[in-house]
Amino acid sequence: MNAEKRHLIRAAVLEDAPAILSIFQQGDPFAVATNRQDSIGLIDIMEWLENTSDKYPMLVIVVQDEVVAWCSLEPFYGLPAFDRASEISLYVAPEYQHKGLGKQLIQHLEHHQTSIGFTHLIAYIYASNYASQRFFTRQGFEQWGLLPNIAQNDAITEDVHLLGREFH
């Protein structure tokens, strides 16, 4: 078996917003199920990018000058006691899934954990997203909680799993 190819991981920039939005929309079951691609828009992504920092970065993987995966860290909770915990979001374009890109993003974060300043990462994952649950479990995350029927729109009501990992 060939070793996984390492790809360029860099901080996201404003010009990446359309690609980030496209990847997000392809991975959001609410947008897909309702055929609504406007739940999160380009302006939202641009705001996310404007709010990044060294502690809460948004990273992208670029293959042949194309953004094909991204992840971001955000504050987990608004109290100072939780400052060392971050929420992680991670999305890979469908045609690039199962190629080790998500794992490379997690490894990058782990390698830079001290400089970023987190001790815990928490992922919110839809109950029906078995692939994402398996991915995070393979990266050492464990189920820390369940939010029953919390995700809702006109077409879907769904549980959300909280998966977390403590980094030492």
C-alpha positions in Angstrom: 0.0 0.0 0.0 1.3 3.4 -0.9 2.1 5.9 1.8 -0.4 8.8 2.0 0.7 11.8 0.0 1.1 15.0 2.0 -0.6 18.0 0.7 -0.2 21.7 1.2 -2.0 22.9 4.3 -2.2 26.7 4.8 -4.3 29.3 6.5 -7.5 30.1 4.6 -7.7 33.5 2.9 -10.7 35.5 1.7 -10.2 34.2 -1.9 -10.9 30.7 -0.6 -14.4 31.6 0.5 -16.3 30.3 -2.6 -14.5 26.9 -2.5 -15.0 26.6 1.3 -18.7 27.4 0.8 -19.1 24.8 -2.0 -17.4 22.1 0.1 -19.5 23.0 3.1 -22.8 22.8 1.1 -21.9 19.4 -0.2 -21.3 18.1 3.3 -24.3 19.7 5.0 -27.2 17.2 5.1 -29.7 19.9 5.7 -28.7 21.8 2.6 -28.6 18.5 0.6 -31.9 17.1 1.9 -33.9 20.2 1.3 -32.1 21.2 -1.9 -31.5 24.5 -0.1 -28.0 25.8 -0.7 -28.6 29.1 1.1 -28.6 28.1 4.8 -25.0 29.3 5.0 -23.9 31.8 2.3 -20.8 33.4 1.0 -21.1 36.3 3.4 -21.2 33.9 6.3 -18.0 32.2 5.1 -16.3 35.6 4.7 -17.3 36.5 8.2 -15.8 33.2 9.5 -12.6 34.1 7.7 -12.5 37.6 9.2 -12.9 36.1 12.7 -10.0 33.6 12.4 -7.0 34.1 14.6 -3.9 32.2 15.7 -6.0 30.5 18.4 -9.0 29.9 16.1 -7.6 29.2 12.6 -9.3 28.1 9.5 -7.0 25.8 7.4 -7.3 24.6 3.9 -5.7 21.8 1.9 -4.8 22.8 -1.7 -4.4 20.2 -4.5 -3.3 21.6 -7.9 -4.3 25.2 -6.9 -7.7 24.0 -5.8 -9.1 24.1 -2.2 -10.3 20.6 -1.6 -10.7 20.4 2.2 -10.9 22.8 5.2 -11.2 22.8 8.9 -11.7 25.5 11.5 -11.5 25.9 15.2 -13.9 28.1 17.1 -14.5 28.8 20.8 -16.3 25.9 22.5 -18.1 27.9 25.1 -18.1 31.6 26.1 -16.7 31.3 29.6 -12.9 31.6 30.4 -12.9 28.2 32.1 -13.4 26.7 28.6 -10.7 28.7 26.7 -8.5 25.7 26.1 -11.3 23.7 24.4 -12.2 24.4 20.8 -15.0 23.2 18.5 -13.6 21.7 15.3 -15.4 21.7 11.9 -13.8 19.6 9.1 -15.0 19.1 5.6 -13.5 17.4 2.5 -14.9 17.7 -1.0 -16.6 14.4 -1.9 -14.2 13.6 -4.7 -11.3 13.9 -2.3 -12.7 11.9 0.6 -11.0 8.7 1.8 -7.6 9.9 0.6 -6.3 10.9 4.1 -6.9 14.6 3.9 -9.0 14.9 7.0 -6.4 12.9 8.9 -3.7 15.3 7.7 -5.7 18.2 9.0 -6.1 16.6 12.4 -2.4 15.7 12.5 -1.5 19.3 11.5 -3.6 20.6 14.4 -2.1 18.1 16.8 1.4 19.1 15.7 0.6 22.7 16.3 -1.5 22.1 19.4 0.7 24.0 21.8 1.1 27.1 19.6 -2.6 27.2 18.9 -3.4 26.7 22.5 -6.0 24.0 22.8 -6.2 20.9 25.1 -9.6 19.6 23.9 -11.3 19.4 20.5 -15.1 18.9 20.3 -16.9 18.0 17.1 -20.7 18.2 16.6 -21.8 15.5 14.2 -25.3 14.7 12.9 -26.5 11.2 14.0 -27.0 10.1 10.4 -23.4 11.1 9.4 -21.9 7.7 10.1 -18.8 8.4 8.0 -17.9 11.4 10.0 -18.5 9.6 13.3 -16.2 6.8 12.1 -13.6 9.3 10.9 -13.4 11.2 14.2 -13.4 7.9 16.2 -10.4 6.7 14.1 -8.7 10.0 15.1 -9.0 9.2 18.8 -12.3 11.1 19.5 -14.9 9.5 21.8 -18.6 10.2 22.2 -19.0 12.7 25.0 -22.7 13.5 24.6 -25.9 13.4 22.6 -28.2 16.3 21.8 -31.6 14.7 21.0 -33.6 16.2 18.1 -31.7 19.5 18.3 -31.1 19.9 14.6 -34.3 20.9 12.9 -35.7 22.4 9.7 -38.8 21.9 7.5 -37.6 18.5 6.3 -35.4 17.0 9.0 -35.2 16.6 12.8 -32.0 15.0 13.9 -29.9 14.1 16.9 -26.3 15.5 17.1 -23.4 13.6 18.7 -20.7 15.4 20.6 -17.4 13.7 20.0 -14.3 14.9 21.8 -10.7 14.3 22.3 -8.3 15.5 25.0 -4.7 16.3 23.8 -1.8 16.0 26.2 
